[in-house]
Structure formats: C-alpha cells, structure tokens
Amino acid sequence: MKIYSSDHAKLNEVEEKPFKLERDIQLLFEDNLKQIMGLTLVRSEFTIKNKRIDTLAYDTQTNAFIIIEYKRDKNISVVDQGFTYLSLMLENKADFIIEYNEQLKKNLQRNDVDWTQTRVAFVSTSFTENQILATNFKDIAIELWEVKRYQNNTVVINQLKKSSSAESIKPLTQKNKELKKITDEIVVFTEEDHLENIDEAIVELYEKYKNAILNLVDGIEIKPQKYYIAFKKNSNIVEIAIYKKALKIWINAKYGQINDSKKLARDVSKIGHRGYGDYELNIENDNDLEYVMSLIKQLL
C-alpha cells in the first residue's frame, strides 16, 4: 500500500522506512500494546522449557494469554511455530500464571483463565502468500499482523483477515495426535456459531443491529467470542449475546457515563453479567434501534 502526503492538490509519495531489527518492531508493539491490540503486557522475552517467547501478553476481555512473535524472516512456517507455542502454553499453564502474578503483582488463579481463547500472533513487515494461505482457517488460533514504517513517522498496522470462505482446520489435524489435542482445547468462535439454531427473526434482528453499529464509524471490527459477539475499535465498544427470542446488548461504559434519557438500559455494574459494560439492553425488536445507536455513539 502506498502512502501519500498532500500538498494542496499535489500528492507526494512517502517513502517506506524499513525496520532494521526485529527488536525495533517488538519495542514499538510492547510500548503501545494496549492501543494496538487491546492487550496487557506481561513480559518481554519470556523463556520457558528452552523456548523464548518474544512477548507474553494477556487479554483482559477474553481472560486469555496471548503469545506474540516478531518476524523479518519470510521463510518460517507460522503454522508449525504457532502450534508449537500453543502446545507449550497448554502444557505449562501454571508457569504462565506464575509469570503473570509475579510481573503484574496480581493473584490470577488457574480457573480465572479461559484457556480455550489462547492464541498466537505473528507480527512482520510482510507475509508471503504461502504464510497467509496456511493460516486462512476460520478456527485457527493464529493471527497475522503487518506493520510498516514511513519517512514521515507514520506507522501502518494491519491485522490480516481470514477470507469469508475460510474452512475449518480441524479435518487436517484429526490424524495428528498433538495437533488434535490443541484444536480440541482451543476454540475460535465465529458468527455462525452464535447464530446456529437461532430463529430467523432473531438472526435478522441481529443483522440490523450489527449493520447499524458498523455504520456508526469506520474501523469497527467484529470479534466473535465465547459468550457474545464483540464490536471493537481498539477495545470493545459493544457486546451482543444472541438468545432464542432476543438479543442482549452491553455497552462498554461505566454507569453514569452515558446519557440514557429513556432509561432503556439496566445498570448491571453490581450484577454478574457476560459483557464488560455497565449498561445492559434486552432487545426483542428494532423499535428503538436508532435510540440504541445514539447511546453507543456517545462512546465514539
């Protein structure tokens, strides 16, 4: 992708300023991990069982550990290396929890972690076509992130998306005992998982709210999780859980931060609930769609 600066009506191409070292990319991500990926840094250069992990991070919204590796070498197999790290984590869960508690001075318990949401992210200035194709499975717990730096101090970061026709990786892993163990424990959820066996009317209602949210502002991403579908812009803005006869929407704000003049949202700040915000809406139709969007838009 070319980057241009605008001088009135004239466009001037901005030259790329390549990273000299993998370490430069690592420092950029670790110093801005919350902003880029919505993650908490646990430790840089974490070694376990003679394996060195570039960055160990934690996702507080999925309660899962994330391993991040930085690559300038285009000849590596990201799938083989990714499964190696996933296996390493699943076989040494206690070590990761101890590291988290020691580094962050917390008291995380084994049952606090959702190991099914574990994943590995590779970061590089570019990936080969083979690397992209090898990870193009809807349920593979491996992410690819491209980063480029330019002469005017602009940095462009892009997570490569799976194609809409991506298939499941599980048929390819069933004959390999070690790989099967990983894909059986780690679950990558899709919209289809949440919409399965749901009445057509509720599916249609979800699609209306989904499209309305995506149209609020550019750059909102859909991230299906275990209990809901998240809509993110750096961090979660809204979570939608799909039930048989209704949708449940959580707006990710502390109670009192949003002006809800109609009092449609329930305060769940002191009640256990799936989403991360204090505002919960039970949606059975699209009568208040525009009003709900006005509540969400207050966060943008």
Beta strands, then each sheet from edge to edge (+ up, - down):
strand 1: 3-7
strand 2: 10-14
strand 3: 40-48
strand 4: 51-59
strand 5: 64-71
strand 6: 119-124
strand 7: 142-149
strand 8: 155-159
strand 9: 221-224
strand 10: 229-232
strand 11: 236-242
strand 12: 247-251
strand 13: 266-267
strand 14: 279-283
sheet 1: 1+ 2-
sheet 2: 3+ 4- 5+ 6+ 7+ 8-
sheet 3: 9+ 10- 11+ 12- 14+ 13-
end
